[in-house]
Amino acid sequence: MHDPVPRLPSLLEAVLSVGTDLELRATLQHIVDAAAELTEARYAALDMTDPGRDGLTGIRTAERPEQPQPPESSESPKPPELPELPELVVPIHVDDEVFGDLRLAGKRDGPFTDEDEQLVRVLATQAGIAIGNARLYETARQRERWIEGAAAVTTALLSGESAADALMTVAERARRLAEASAGVILQPTEDGGMEIVTASTLDDPGDIVGVVIEPGSPVLEQLLGGEPVFIDDMATDPRMTTRVRHRFGPSMMLPLQAGGRLLGTLALPRRRGGRPYTAVERLLATQFASQAALALVHAEAQHSRERLAVYEDRDRIARDLHDLVVQRLFATGMMLESTQRRSAGTGDTDKDVHAMLGRAVDELQSTVQEVRTAIFALQQPPADAPTTFRGKVLREAAGAGAVLGFQPSTRFTGAVENRLAEPVAGRLLTALRRALTAASQRAGVSRVEITVDVTAPLPDGRAGVRLTVFDDGEAGNGHAEGGGSEGGGAEGGAGTTVTWQSPL
């Protein structure tokens, strides 16, 4: 038997080495290397009782030495079994639980001794303490990363991102925190299934977005019920039916739920063969999903409040314009009309005054129409598709303005919403679109005027609608559809006027 005293310095060095690193994998490697060096074993390994808990596989040093080969024999149909190398196996306990077995084999100068076992047991005791500390450190570090990630997501969502950007922020951040192959957001469909609407991947996500989990899936029932689903291997799990399941292995599917409202599901799959998610990772990811769902709800509420504030401010501006500006313009127009009537028929000079007053009245009427159009535009939701005819005309004008570089003026005469219906409205919008396109292609255009008049009768006396589009560019040929045309030049040949008419 060896004298244990000369080996005490090596034992102390080994005991100290296993506690030099707080990272779990590095700690385990120190334990294995120290045990091999302490016992002069050519082979050492640490086989964990529950590898999935820490997301690690076995830790080893060198490969196991080859077994001696038995002599060849032609008489025996089966070769004899190979003899096993003598092993020294010492369990490692962490908090009264068996963490794993430290296995040593291939001692250089003979079999393992009782002294070797005693030394390894001392090392195993210190290793249990070091592993416990490394676990605490790793858990604290993971928790810190997930908390920081949740805070970053909350800050980003409350900074005014759109709904699509908000979902991508959640998917991207969760994918990085979980070290997953993809971060995926699914939302319920009308037929009771779930569809992938957002995907953050290291590869092209195009073939993932749009994938649907069909109704009736056991996984879907859990998700719609607000329960998380943890999958060991998506490729082989019979519950998974999507066409992309073969690409992934371990996965977490976490409900995005806040206040009893299910917003969707956050899925975090890893590649096939990837390490399984630990219990700590599952817990932290579930908490992250709850925090992200709450942030999504708050962001949605904040956007709603902001939109409401905009609408209220627009309503106030519209009321001010209507109550003050329109009334004053209308009153001024009535006074001018009265003056015009009194000055009619009193001589050449008065005729000039009469003409000037007539032009002033026309300008005021045009201004009233412009202000009313502005009031209507203020009352429209800024991001919603228009549903009224006025809104559709304004949308076409805005689209042309982006090409022209300025906003065309728009004027409506008569109750266009009440008197103008499909299919006439559709044909009018088509004619308007063509006229605006033609105007944007002419040179020298700096002003475009759009007029929709539902009080203009047709030449045969029937009630009709007239669309007039005037631009001050180089004169061209007027284009007309429907009931007639008044195309051609205006203002002495300067500019182009396109007129479209149709019965109501």
C-alpha positions in Angstrom: 0.0 0.0 0.0 1.2 3.5 -0.8 2.0 5.9 1.9 -0.9 8.4 1.8 1.1 11.4 3.1 3.1 12.0 -0.2 -0.2 12.1 -2.0 -1.8 14.7 0.2 -0.5 17.6 -1.8 -1.9 16.1 -5.0 -5.3 15.7 -3.2 -5.3 19.2 -1.9 -4.4 20.5 -5.4 -7.2 18.4 -6.9 -9.7 19.6 -4.3 -8.8 23.2 -5.0 -8.9 22.8 -8.8 -12.5 21.6 -8.8 -13.7 24.9 -7.3 -11.8 27.3 -9.5 -14.6 27.7 -12.1 -18.2 28.6 -11.5 -19.3 27.5 -15.0 -20.9 24.0 -14.6 -19.4 22.2 -17.6 -15.9 23.5 -16.8 -16.4 22.4 -13.1 -17.3 18.9 -14.2 -14.3 18.7 -16.5 -12.0 19.8 -13.6 -13.5 17.0 -11.5 -12.9 14.3 -14.1 -9.4 15.5 -14.9 -8.4 15.8 -11.3 -9.7 12.3 -10.5 -7.7 10.8 -13.4 -4.5 12.6 -12.4 -4.9 11.7 -8.7 -5.3 8.0 -9.3 -3.1 7.8 -12.4 -6.1 6.4 -14.4 -5.9 6.4 -18.2 -9.7 6.7 -18.4 -12.1 8.8 -16.4 -15.7 9.7 -16.9 -18.6 11.3 -15.1 -22.0 9.7 -16.0 -24.9 11.9 -14.8 -28.0 10.4 -13.3 -30.2 13.0 -15.0 -28.4 14.6 -17.9 -31.5 16.5 -19.0 -31.6 18.5 -15.8 -28.5 20.5 -16.6 -28.6 20.0 -20.4 -25.2 18.2 -20.4 -24.1 14.8 -21.5 -21.4 12.7 -19.9 -18.0 14.3 -19.2 -14.9 12.3 -20.1 -11.1 12.5 -20.4 -9.3 10.2 -22.8 -10.8 7.4 -24.7 -11.1 4.0 -22.9 -8.0 1.9 -23.6 -8.5 -1.0 -26.0 -9.4 -4.4 -24.5 -6.9 -7.2 -25.1 -8.0 -9.3 -28.0 -8.7 -13.1 -27.4 -6.7 -15.6 -29.4 -8.3 -16.6 -32.6 -10.0 -20.1 -32.7 -11.6 -21.8 -35.6 -13.3 -24.3 -33.4 -15.5 -21.9 -31.5 -18.4 -20.3 -33.5 -18.5 -17.4 -31.1 -15.5 -15.5 -29.7 -15.3 -15.4 -25.9 -16.4 -12.2 -24.3 -13.8 -9.6 -23.7 -12.6 -9.2 -20.1 -13.6 -5.9 -18.5 -11.0 -3.5 -17.2 -11.0 -3.0 -13.5 -13.0 0.1 -12.6 -13.3 2.4 -9.6 -16.8 3.8 -9.3 -17.5 6.6 -6.8 -20.9 8.4 -6.6 -21.1 12.1 -6.3 -23.9 13.5 -4.1 -25.3 17.1 -4.5 -27.8 18.1 -1.9 -28.6 14.6 -0.8 -29.2 13.5 -4.4 -26.9 11.3 -6.5 -25.7 13.6 -9.3 -23.8 10.9 -11.0 -21.0 8.3 -10.9 -17.3 9.1 -11.3 -15.8 6.2 -13.2 -12.1 5.5 -13.4 -10.3 2.7 -15.3 -6.9 1.7 -16.7 -4.7 2.5 -13.7 -1.1 2.6 -15.0 0.7 0.7 -12.3 -1.9 -2.0 -11.3 -5.4 -2.3 -9.8 -7.0 0.5 -7.9 -6.3 0.4 -4.1 -8.3 1.3 -1.1 -6.2 4.4 -0.8 -7.3 5.4 -4.3 -10.9 5.0 -3.4 -10.5 7.1 -0.2 -8.8 9.9 -2.2 -11.5 9.8 -4.8 -14.3 9.9 -2.2 -12.7 13.0 -0.6 -12.6 14.5 -4.1 -16.2 13.5 -4.8 -17.3 15.2 -1.6 -15.7 18.5 -2.6 -17.0 18.0 -6.2 -20.6 17.8 -4.8 -20.1 21.2 -3.2 -18.5 22.7 -6.3 -21.3 21.3 -8.5 -24.0 22.8 -6.2 -22.3 26.2 -6.3 -21.9 26.0 -10.1 -25.6 25.1 -10.4 -26.6 28.1 -8.3 -24.4 30.4 -10.4 -25.7 29.0 -13.7 -29.3 29.3 -12.5 -28.7 32.9 -11.4 -27.0 33.8 -14.6 -29.8 32.3 -16.7 -32.4 34.1 -14.7 -30.6 37.3 -15.1 -30.4 36.9 -18.9 -34.1 36.1 -19.1 -35.1 39.0 -16.9 -33.0 41.4 -18.9 -34.5 39.9 -22.1 -38.1 40.4 -20.8 -37.3 44.0 -19.8 -35.8 44.7 -23.2 -38.9 43.3 -24.9 -41.2 45.4 -22.7 -39.2 48.5 -23.5 -39.3 47.8 -27.2 -43.0 47.0 -27.3 -43.9 50.2 -25.4 -41.8 52.3 -27.7 -44.5 52.4 -30.4 -43.7 49.4 -32.6 -46.3 48.1 -35.0 -48.1 44.8 -34.2 -46.0 42.8 -36.6 -42.8 44.3 -35.4 -43.9 43.6 -31.8 -44.4 39.9 -32.5 -41.0 39.7 -34.3 -39.3 41.3 -31.3 -40.7 38.7 -28.9 -39.8 35.8 -31.3 -36.2 37.1 -31.9 -35.4 37.8 -28.3 -36.8 34.5 -27.0 -34.9 32.6 -29.7 -31.6 34.1 -28.6 -32.3 33.6 -24.9 -33.3 29.9 -25.3 -30.4 29.2 -27.7 -33.1 27.8 -30.0 -33.0 27.2 -33.8 -36.1 29.3 -34.3 -38.5 31.6 -32.4 -42.0 31.2 -33.7 -45.3 33.0 -33.0 -48.6 31.1 -33.7 -52.0 32.7 -33.5 -55.5 31.1 -33.6 -57.2 30.8 -36.9 -61.0 31.2 -37.6 -61.5 27.4 -38.0 -60.0 26.6 -34.6 -56.4 25.8 -35.6 -53.2 27.8 -35.2 -51.0 29.4 -37.8 -47.4 30.5 -37.7 -47.5 34.3 -38.3 -44.0 35.3 -37.3 -40.7 33.4 -37.4 -37.2 34.3 -36.4 -34.6 31.8 -37.6 -31.0 31.5 -38.5 -32.1 30.4 -42.0 -34.8 31.7 -44.4 -38.1 31.7 -42.4 -40.2 31.8 -45.6 -41.1 28.1 -45.5 -42.1 28.3 -41.8 -44.5 31.3 -41.9 -48.0 30.2 -42.9 -47.7 26.6 -41.5 -50.9 25.6 -39.8 -51.6 23.2 -36.9 -54.9 21.7 -37.9 -57.9 21.6 -35.5 -58.1 18.4 -33.4 -54.4 18.1 -32.6 -53.7 17.1 -28.9 -51.0 19.7 -28.8 -53.5 22.3 -30.1 -56.0 21.5 -27.4 -53.4 22.2 -24.7 -52.2 25.4 -26.3 -55.8 26.8 -26.8 -56.4 25.9 -23.2 -53.4 28.1 -22.1 -51.2 25.1 -21.2 -47.5 24.9 -22.1 -46.3 22.0 -24.1 -42.8 20.5 -23.8 -41.6 18.2 -26.5 -38.4 16.0 -26.4 -38.2 15.5 -30.2 -40.6 17.2 -32.6 -39.5 14.9 -35.5 -40.7 11.8 -33.8 -43.4 13.0 -31.5 -46.7 11.6 -32.8 -48.6 14.7 -31.6 -46.8 16.9 -34.1 -48.3 17.0 -37.6 -46.8 20.0 -39.3 -44.7 19.7 -42.5 -41.7 21.3 -40.8 -41.6 19.1 -37.7 -38.7 16.9 -39.1 -36.3 19.8 -38.9 -36.5 20.2 -35.2 -35.8 18.3 -32.0 -36.5 19.5 -28.4 -39.1 22.3 -28.3 -41.1 24.4 -26.0 -44.6 25.7 -26.9 -45.7 28.4 -24.5 -49.0 30.3 -24.4 -48.9 34.1 -24.7 -51.7 34.7 -22.3 -52.6 37.8 -20.2 -55.8 38.6 -18.3 -57.5 35.4 -19.4 -56.9 36.4 -23.1 -54.9 34.1 -25.4 -52.9 36.2 -27.8 -51.0 33.2 -29.4 -48.2 30.8 -28.7 -44.5 31.2 -28.5 -42.6 28.1 -29.9 -38.9 27.6 -29.4 -37.6 24.5 -31.2 -34.0 23.4 -31.3 -32.4 21.5 -34.1 -32.6 17.8 -34.3 -30.1 16.2 -31.9 -29.9 19.5 -29.9 -29.6 19.3 -26.1 -32.9 19.0 -24.2 -34.3 22.0 -22.3 -33.7 21.9 -18.6 -36.3 22.4 -15.9 -34.8 25.8 -15.2 -35.0 26.8 -18.9 -38.6 25.7 -19.1 -39.6 27.7 -16.0 -37.7 30.8 -17.2 -39.1 30.6 -20.7 -42.7 30.2 -19.3 -42.2 33.3 -17.2 -40.8 35.2 -20.2 -43.8 34.3 -22.3 -46.2 35.6 -19.6 -44.2 38.8 -19.3 -44.1 39.2 -23.1 -47.9 38.6 -23.3 -48.5 41.3 -20.7 -46.2 43.7 -22.6 -48.1 43.0 -25.8 -51.4 43.8 -24.1 -50.0 47.0 -22.6 -48.5 48.0 -25.9 -51.8 47.4 -27.7 -53.6 49.5 -25.0 -51.0 52.3 -25.4 -51.5 52.3 -29.2 -55.2 52.5 -28.7 -54.9 55.4 -26.3 -52.6 57.2 -28.7 -55.0 56.6 -31.6 -57.9 57.8 -29.5 -56.0 61.0 -28.6 -55.3 61.6 -32.3 -59.0 61.0 -33.1 -60.1 63.3 -30.3 -57.7 66.0 -31.5 -58.9 65.6 -35.1 -62.5 65.9 -34.0 -61.7 69.1 -32.1 -60.0 70.6 -35.2 -62.9 69.5 -37.4 -65.4 71.1 -35.0 -63.4 74.3 -34.8 -63.1 74.4 -38.6 -66.8 73.7 -39.1 -68.1 76.0 -36.3 -65.8 78.9 -37.0 -64.2 78.9 -40.4 -67.1 77.5 -42.5 -69.7 79.7 -40.9 -67.6 82.8 -41.4 -66.9 81.9 -45.0 -70.6 81.2 -45.6 -71.6 84.5 -44.1 -69.1 86.4 -46.1 -70.3 84.7 -49.3 -73.9 85.7 -48.5 -72.9 89.3 -48.0 -71.0 89.3 -51.3 -74.0 87.8 -53.1 -76.2 90.4 -51.7 -73.8 93.2 -52.8 -73.6 91.5 -56.2 -77.4 91.6 -56.6 -77.6 95.3 -55.6 -74.9 96.2 -58.1 -76.4 94.4 -61.0 -77.4 96.4 -64.1 -76.1 99.9 -62.9 -73.5 100.7 -65.6 -70.2 99.5 -67.0 -68.1 100.3 -63.9 -70.7 98.6 -61.8 -70.6 95.7 -64.2 -66.8 95.3 -63.5 -67.6 95.3 -59.8 -70.3 92.8 -60.4 -67.9 90.5 -62.2 -65.3 90.9 -59.4 -67.9 90.1 -56.8 -68.9 87.0 -58.8 -65.4 85.7 -58.8 -65.1 86.4 -55.1 -68.3 84.4 -54.4 -67.0 81.5 -56.5 -63.7 81.5 -54.6 -65.5 81.5 -51.3 -67.6 78.6 -52.4 -64.6 76.7 -53.5 -62.9 77.4 -50.2 -65.9 76.1 -48.3 -65.8 72.9 -50.3 -62.1 72.5 -49.6 -62.5 73.1 -45.9 -65.4 70.6 -45.8 -63.2 68.0 -47.5 -60.4 68.7 -45.0 -62.9 68.2 -42.2 -64.0 64.8 -43.7 -60.3 63.7 -44.0 -59.7 64.6 -40.4 -62.5 62.4 -39.3 -61.1 59.3 -41.2 -58.9 56.8 -39.3 -55.4 57.3 -40.5 -54.5 53.7 -41.0 -57.8 52.2 -42.0 -58.9 51.5 -45.5 -61.7 54.0 -46.5 -65.1 52.6 -46.8 -67.0 55.7 -47.9 -66.9 57.1 -51.5 -65.4 60.4 -50.3 -62.7 58.4 -48.5 -61.8 56.4 -51.6 -61.6 59.6 -53.7 -59.3 61.1 -51.1 -57.2 58.0 -51.1 -56.7 58.1 -54.9 -55.8 61.8 -54.5 -53.2 61.0 -51.8 -51.7 58.2 -54.0 -51.4 60.6 -56.9 -49.9 63.2 -54.6 -47.0 60.8 -53.7 -46.1 60.7 -57.5 -46.8 64.4 -58.3 -44.9 65.7 -55.3 -47.9 67.8 -54.1 -51.5 67.1 -53.0 -54.3 67.6 -55.5 -57.2 69.6 -54.3 -60.6 67.9 -54.0 -64.1 69.3 -54.0 -67.4 67.5 -53.7 -70.8 69.1 -54.7 -74.0 67.5 -53.5 -74.8 64.5 -51.3 -72.3 62.2 -52.9 -72.7 59.5 -50.2 -76.4 59.3 -50.6 -76.8 59.7 -54.3 -73.8 57.9 -55.7 -73.9 54.1 -55.5 -72.3 51.1 -57.1 -71.6 50.4 -59.9 -71.4 54.1 -60.9 -69.0 54.8 -58.0 -66.6 52.1 -59.2 -66.6 53.3 -62.7 -66.0 56.9 -61.5 -63.0 55.8 -59.4 -61.6 54.0 -62.4 -61.9 57.1 -64.5 -60.4 59.2 -61.7 -57.4 56.8 -61.5 -56.8 57.1 -65.2 -57.1 60.8 -65.3 -54.6 61.2 -62.4 -52.2 58.8 -64.0 -52.3 60.9 -67.2 -51.8 64.1 -65.3 -48.8 62.7 -63.5 -47.2 61.9 -66.9 -47.6 65.4 -68.3 -44.8 67.9 -68.0 -45.1 71.1 -66.0 -47.9 70.0 -63.7 -48.0 72.1 -60.5 -51.7 72.0 -59.7 -54.4 69.3 -60.0 -58.0 70.0 -59.1 -60.6 67.2 -58.7 -64.3 67.9 -58.7 -67.1 65.4 -58.1 -70.6 66.9 -58.7 -73.8 64.9 -58.2 -76.0 67.9 -58.9 -75.0 68.3 -62.6 -77.7 67.1 -65.0 -76.9 65.2 -68.2 -77.5 66.9 -71.6 -80.8 64.9 -71.8 -82.0 66.3 -68.5 -81.4 63.1 -66.4 -79.8 63.3 -63.0 -76.1 62.5 -63.3 -72.7 62.7 -61.8 -69.8 64.7 -63.3 -66.1 64.1 -62.5 -63.7 66.8 -63.6 -59.9 66.6 -63.3 -58.0 69.7 -64.2 -54.2 70.1 -64.3 -52.1 73.0 -65.4 -49.5 71.0 -67.3 -48.9 71.1 -71.0 -52.3 70.9 -72.8 -53.3 67.5 -74.1 -56.4 65.7 -75.3 -59.2 65.2 -72.8 -60.3 61.7 -72.0 -63.9 60.8 -71.3 -65.9 57.7 -70.5 -69.5 57.2 -69.7 -72.1 59.8 -70.7 -70.0 62.5 -72.5 -66.9 64.6 -72.6 -65.8 68.1 -72.1 -62.1 67.4 -72.6 -59.5 69.7 -74.0 -57.8 72.9 -72.9 -58.9 75.3 -70.2 -58.0 78.9 -69.4 -57.3 79.8 -73.0 -55.6 76.5 -73.8 -53.4 76.3 -70.8 -53.7 73.0 -68.9 -55.9 70.0 -69.5 -59.4 69.2 -68.3 -60.8 65.7 -68.3 -64.5 65.2 -67.7 -66.4 62.0 -67.1 -70.2 61.9 -66.8 -72.7 59.1 -66.0 -76.3 58.8 -65.1 -77.0 58.2 -61.4 
